[in-house]
Amino acid sequence: MDKPVKNGKEILDDFFNSILTIPNVNEKLALEIKKMYEEDKLTSTNLSNKLTSLREEEGINNEN
């Protein structure tokens, strides 16, 4: 068990660097999330705003 333990930032960096390899991932959304993470702007508000924006671009109405 000489394998080094990764810290939280290393784990997140690995995840966001490989986000596009997740099966059936929405590439456009994954790229936007990765970009927010890299710019240190990944917040619930920014994510919510981006999801709303992408839905509008796709013509998806989320209202009942």
C-alpha positions as a Python dict, from the first residue, in 0.01 Angstrom:
ca = {
    (1, 'M'): (0, 0, 0),
    (2, 'D'): (265, 248, -104),
    (3, 'K'): (23, 423, -337),
    (4, 'P'): (16, 798, -258),
    (5, 'V'): (-310, 943, -134),
    (6, 'K'): (-454, 1220, -350),
    (7, 'N'): (-580, 1538, -193),
    (8, 'G'): (-922, 1686, -275),
    (9, 'K'): (-795, 1922, -545),
    (10, 'E'): (-613, 1639, -722),
    (11, 'I'): (-928, 1427, -719),
    (12, 'L'): (-1136, 1713, -859),
    (13, 'D'): (-873, 1794, -1123),
    (14, 'D'): (-874, 1430, -1235),
    (15, 'F'): (-1254, 1426, -1251),
    (16, 'F'): (-1286, 1743, -1454),
    (17, 'N'): (-1001, 1642, -1685),
    (18, 'S'): (-1183, 1319, -1766),
    (19, 'I'): (-1543, 1448, -1757),
    (20, 'L'): (-1583, 1400, -2133),
    (21, 'T'): (-1508, 1029, -2101),
    (22, 'I'): (-1820, 966, -1890),
    (23, 'P'): (-2060, 751, -2093),
    (24, 'N'): (-2356, 942, -2242),
    (25, 'V'): (-2236, 1274, -2103),
    (26, 'N'): (-2374, 1588, -2265),
    (27, 'E'): (-2055, 1723, -2419),
    (28, 'K'): (-2165, 2086, -2433),
    (29, 'L'): (-2271, 2086, -2068),
    (30, 'A'): (-1960, 1897, -1956),
    (31, 'L'): (-1735, 2148, -2131),
    (32, 'E'): (-1916, 2439, -1967),
    (33, 'I'): (-1890, 2281, -1622),
    (34, 'K'): (-1520, 2208, -1678),
    (35, 'K'): (-1464, 2567, -1789),
    (36, 'M'): (-1636, 2702, -1477),
    (37, 'Y'): (-1423, 2474, -1258),
    (38, 'E'): (-1101, 2584, -1429),
    (39, 'E'): (-1196, 2951, -1389),
    (40, 'D'): (-1286, 2892, -1022),
    (41, 'K'): (-1644, 2997, -1099),
    (42, 'L'): (-1823, 2667, -1037),
    (43, 'T'): (-2099, 2776, -801),
    (44, 'S'): (-2459, 2666, -771),
    (45, 'T'): (-2576, 3002, -908),
    (46, 'N'): (-2345, 2992, -1211),
    (47, 'L'): (-2434, 2629, -1278),
    (48, 'S'): (-2806, 2702, -1253),
    (49, 'N'): (-2772, 3001, -1486),
    (50, 'K'): (-2574, 2796, -1739),
    (51, 'L'): (-2831, 2513, -1731),
    (52, 'T'): (-3109, 2765, -1793),
    (53, 'S'): (-2912, 2920, -2078),
    (54, 'L'): (-2842, 2584, -2242),
    (55, 'R'): (-3209, 2482, -2210),
    (56, 'E'): (-3313, 2806, -2379),
    (57, 'E'): (-3061, 2749, -2659),
    (58, 'E'): (-3202, 2401, -2712),
    (59, 'G'): (-3559, 2529, -2696),
    (60, 'I'): (-3639, 2321, -2389),
    (61, 'N'): (-3907, 2467, -2166),
    (62, 'N'): (-3885, 2339, -1810),
    (63, 'E'): (-4213, 2494, -1693),
    (64, 'N'): (-4515, 2274, -1624),
}
